[in-house]
Amino acid sequence: MKAEIRAHFSRGRFGSPCTPEQIAAVEEKIGLRLPEPLRELYLAFDGFRGPTNAQYLFPLAQCTDGGSSLREMTLLFRDWKLVDLSSFVFFGSSSGDECWGISVDDPKKIIAYHHHMEDEFEYAGSDILQVYLADEKKA
């Protein structure tokens, strides 16, 4: 999937790869193991921006250009009061500013959530690349 993302989004801005130790440190901080599709992406690049400068993949631990990080957004939504999002790792955002979360229990379940949705979220897809491509068509 990482090669397909790089090829399709050749004009995207990609961060340097993460180390397994960096991933382990964030997993410890958020109290969740990253689903394998995310682990694979972070070992290839630490965040990337897609069309319209959307943060398609948040940097893992810290964002240096005014955006969000996986750690920050996952911790924020873990304690969200309107809907239980504690079993999702939030890894990116759409062109419409919705955050994407992948289920730690079922990595084929990716949701889109924006705080304006209150106690609802939308099913975004079953594959990270599929979610990116669907958002690109909207942009």
C-alpha positions in Angstrom: 0.0 0.0 0.0 2.8 2.4 0.8 4.2 2.2 -2.7 0.8 2.8 -4.2 0.3 5.9 -2.0 3.6 7.3 -3.0 3.0 6.6 -6.7 -0.6 8.0 -6.7 0.2 11.1 -4.6 3.6 11.8 -6.2 3.1 15.5 -5.4 2.4 14.8 -1.8 4.7 15.9 1.0 6.0 12.8 2.8 7.9 12.8 6.1 10.9 10.6 6.9 10.2 7.0 8.0 9.6 6.3 11.7 11.6 3.8 13.6 10.0 0.8 15.4 11.1 2.5 18.7 9.3 5.7 17.8 6.1 3.7 17.1 6.5 1.7 20.3 6.8 4.9 22.3 3.6 6.4 20.8 1.7 3.1 21.3 2.7 3.2 25.0 1.5 6.8 25.3 -1.9 6.1 23.6 -2.3 2.7 25.2 -3.1 1.0 21.9 -1.2 -1.0 19.4 -1.2 0.5 15.9 -3.1 -1.7 13.4 -0.7 -3.2 10.9 -1.8 -1.0 7.9 -0.8 2.1 10.0 2.4 0.5 11.3 3.4 -0.2 7.6 2.8 3.4 6.6 4.7 4.9 9.5 7.7 2.7 8.8 7.6 4.2 5.3 6.9 7.8 6.1 6.0 9.9 9.2 3.0 11.7 7.9 2.0 13.0 4.5 -0.1 15.8 3.0 -2.3 15.1 0.1 -4.4 17.3 -2.2 -5.5 20.6 -0.8 -2.7 20.2 1.8 -4.9 17.9 3.8 -3.1 15.9 6.5 -3.8 12.5 5.0 -1.4 10.9 7.4 -0.7 12.8 10.6 2.8 12.8 11.8 3.1 10.1 14.5 4.2 12.0 17.6 4.5 15.7 16.8 3.5 18.0 13.9 5.9 20.8 13.1 3.8 22.7 10.5 0.7 23.7 12.4 -1.3 20.5 12.0 -2.1 17.6 14.3 -0.4 14.3 15.2 -1.7 10.8 15.6 -0.8 10.8 19.3 -2.6 14.2 19.9 -5.8 13.3 18.0 -6.1 9.8 19.4 -5.7 11.0 23.0 -8.2 13.8 22.3 -10.9 11.5 21.0 -10.2 8.7 23.6 -11.9 10.8 26.2 -14.6 12.3 23.9 -17.9 12.5 25.8 -20.4 12.5 22.9 -19.5 9.2 21.4 -17.1 6.3 22.3 -14.1 6.6 20.0 -11.7 4.9 22.4 -11.1 1.9 20.2 -9.9 4.0 17.2 -6.5 5.3 16.3 -6.9 8.7 14.5 -4.4 8.8 11.7 -5.4 11.6 9.3 -7.9 14.1 8.1 -9.9 14.7 5.0 -10.1 17.7 2.7 -13.4 18.5 4.6 -11.5 18.5 7.9 -13.0 15.2 9.2 -10.6 13.0 11.2 -10.1 9.4 10.1 -9.9 6.7 12.7 -9.0 3.0 12.2 -10.4 0.4 14.6 -7.8 -1.4 16.6 -10.2 -4.4 16.8 -11.0 -4.5 13.1 -8.5 -2.6 10.8 -11.0 -2.9 7.9 -13.2 -0.4 9.8 -12.2 3.2 9.1 -14.5 6.0 10.2 -14.7 9.7 9.6 -15.6 12.0 12.5 -15.9 15.7 13.0 -16.9 17.3 16.3 -20.0 18.8 14.5 -21.3 15.2 14.1 -21.8 15.1 17.9 -22.7 11.5 18.7 -22.5 10.1 15.2 -19.6 9.1 12.9 -19.5 7.9 9.3 -18.1 4.7 7.9 -15.3 5.9 5.5 -14.0 2.6 4.1 -12.2 -0.6 4.7 -8.7 0.4 3.3 -6.6 3.5 4.0 -5.8 3.9 0.3 -9.5 3.6 -0.6 -10.3 6.3 1.9 -7.6 8.6 0.4 -8.8 8.0 -3.1 -12.4 8.7 -2.2 -11.5 12.0 -0.5 -9.3 13.0 -3.5 -12.4 12.7 -5.8 -14.3 15.1 -3.5 -11.6 17.7 -3.4 
